[in-house]
Each structure stands twice: as C-alpha cells, then as structure tokens.
Amino acid sequence: MLDALKARAARLKRELTALYYAYRDPRAPIAGKIVLIITLGYALSPIDLIPDFIPVLGYLDDLLILPALIALSIRLIPPELLEAAREHADREPIKFKSNWVAALAFAAIWIAVVVAVVRTIL
C-alpha cells in the first residue's frame, strides 16, 4: 500500500510540473491559464483551505478539491500542449527550494480572504 501511495504522489508531482509548464506556454488559452494559476497556487500553498487537524474535513481539500482543480486544468489545456508539457516535465522536473517570502505571501493572501469573508458575513 505504501508503494502505491508513493507512486500516486510521484504521478501527482509530475502532473503539477506539467501543468506549470503548460501555464508558461504561450499557446495555452486564457481560461486555462486562469484555472492553472489557481490550481498551482492552491497546490503549492503552505496553508490549506480546511486545516488538516480538523477530523475528516481536514483532508477533504487534499482528497477532493485539489484533484478536481487538476482535472479541470487538464480539461482546459489542449491535449497536444499538455502532452508536450508532460514530456518537458519528464525531462526537466522542477526542484522547489524553501522560500519563506512566498510562504508569508500565501499566508497574507489567506488571511485577507478570511478577513473579507468575515466582514461580508458580519
């Protein structure tokens, strides 16, 4: 079972890398690019929409929201462009470094979203 999870994680990493390369391709449609940036931002964000410590619901975003965003992104990208991006991802995987500035930027964005929602409700 652990090997299956590792294989699935590797496929997910490859798909996210391919989506990144598809986003950077000028042939990608605008609607696809918008969904791609949301997908990549959500996938790479250090902060979850629903914190993982909340029982059951905490993993809901990891199990439902992220795969749904990836599937939508894949549907909006032309197949030939996506295949080229996958080949690029196989040849040149991205290696992310720890970046505290980006983590703080993501945290600030999520805080702003929460504040906006709370102000709207109250």
C-alpha positions, -999 to 999 in steps of 0.1 A, spaced: 0 0 0 29 24 8 44 18 -27 10 26 -43 8 59 -23 44 67 -33 36 60 -70 5 82 -68 24 110 -52 50 108 -79 23 110 -106 7 140 -89 41 158 -87 46 150 -125 12 164 -133 17 195 -113 50 201 -130 34 195 -164 7 220 -155 33 245 -146 50 241 -180 16 243 -197 9 275 -179 41 290 -191 34 280 -228 20 310 -248 -3 286 -267 -23 279 -235 -58 295 -236 -65 324 -212 -93 304 -193 -69 275 -189 -42 298 -176 -65 313 -150 -75 279 -137 -39 267 -139 -27 296 -117 -54 289 -92 -46 251 -92 -8 257 -89 -13 283 -62 -36 261 -42 -13 230 -46 18 249 -36 2 269 -8 15 260 26 -19 268 40 -49 246 34 -84 259 29 -95 234 56 -68 228 82 -57 192 84 -62 189 121 -100 191 117 -111 154 117 -123 141 84 -129 176 69 -92 184 72 -83 161 44 -113 169 23 -94 196 3 -65 172 -3 -88 144 -15 -114 164 -34 -106 200 -41 -71 196 -54 -78 166 -77 -109 185 -90 -88 216 -98 -62 194 -115 -88 176 -136 -104 209 -146 -70 223 -155 -63 192 -177 -96 196 -195 -89 233 -203 -55 227 -218 -53 214 -254 -42 177 -255 -11 183 -277 0 212 -254 -5 190 -223 15 161 -238 44 185 -247 42 198 -211 43 163 -197 74 154 -218 90 186 -206 82 177 -170 98 142 -175 130 158 -190 132 187 -166 115 183 -132 112 214 -110 130 214 -77 115 239 -53 135 254 -25 122 266 8 110 301 3 98 319 34 89 350 15 65 330 -7 51 313 24 44 346 40 28 359 8 5 329 7 -3 334 44 -11 370 39 -34 362 10 -53 336 30 -56 360 59 -70 386 36 -96 361 22 -107 351 57 -110 388 68 -130 396 37 -154 366 43 -158 376 80 -166 412 71 -191 401 45 -209 378 70 -209 404 98 
